[in-house]
Amino acid sequence: MTQHIHKFRRIDIGKDVPHWVMQCQLPGCNHYTSMVSKLSVPALVGKVSVCNSCGDRFQLDRRALRQAKPTCNACIQTPQKKELDKAAKFFEKLAKTNLG
């Protein structure tokens, strides 16, 4: 099989006792990494992965690994980013109104 960049997701493979892993969800790949706990995977910190939202490559950090499907910093919707996006749309609409 050819080398590829993994696209991870968190799943529980335990039957009676929870056993959390980060599994690659790309077709034909059966790679997984065991987790210390549901929200901790120190073995993957700093590794490159594919973002589950935009599909770009990014470096995994502790914030991304706390998500069930890790996403890059550009795809995170923080309250500040939402407000900035609203303001940008407002000013874009205002500029179109003044020009037209």
N, C-alpha and C positions, 0 to 999 in steps of 0.2 A: 504494500500500500504506500502511496506517496505521502510525503510529509505535508502537514497542514497546520494551521493555527486553530486550536480548539475553541469551541463556542460552548461555554459551560452553563449548567443549570443545577440547582440543588435538589436532590431527591433523597427520600428515606428508603433504604433497601433492607432495613431490619424487619423481622417478623414480630417477635414478642417484645424485643427491646429496640428502641430507635437506633439506627446506625445511618448517619447522614454522610452523603458523598457529593462531590461536585462531579457531574458526568458530562462528557462531551455529547452534544446533541446533533452533531453532523452525521449524515448517513454513512454507514459503514465503519464508524469509529466506535470502539467499545472502551475507550479510555475513561478512567475515573480516578479521583483522588479522595481518600478518606479524610473526614473532617474530625478535628479534635472535639468540637461541639457543633450545635446547629448553626452557630454564627462565627466559627473560627476555623480558618484553613491557612495556617502559617506557611505551609509548603507552597502555596500558590501566590503569595504576596510577591509582586515584582515580575511575575510571568506575563507574557503577552497573550491576549485573548481577543475574540471577536465580540463586539458590542451586540447585545440582543435587540437593541432598538434600531440603530443606524447601520450596523454591519461593518463599521470601521474597526481597525485594530487599535487596541489601547492596552496600557499596562495595568494589571490588576492591583488594587490597593485594598486596604481593610474596609473602606466604605463600600466598594463594589462587591466584595465577597460577603457582605451581610445581606445582599439581595438574593432572592431565589433565582433570578436571571440577571446576572451582572451587566450593568450598562456603564458607558463612559461618562466622564464629567460633563461633556457637552449635551448629553441627553437627560441629565438630571433636571427635574423641574422644582427648584427651590422657590420659596415665596418671593425672594428678591428677583430671581430670573423671570418669574411670571409678571411681576410689576414692571420690569424693564421691557419685556416683550409688549405689554399693554401700552406703555408709553411710546415705544417705537412705532407701533401701529397707529396710535393717535396722531403723532406728528407726521407720519407718512400720509395719512388721510387728510390732515390739515394742509399739507403742501400740495396735494392733488387738487383740493378745493380752491386754493388760492391761485393755482396755475390755470385752472379750467374754468 
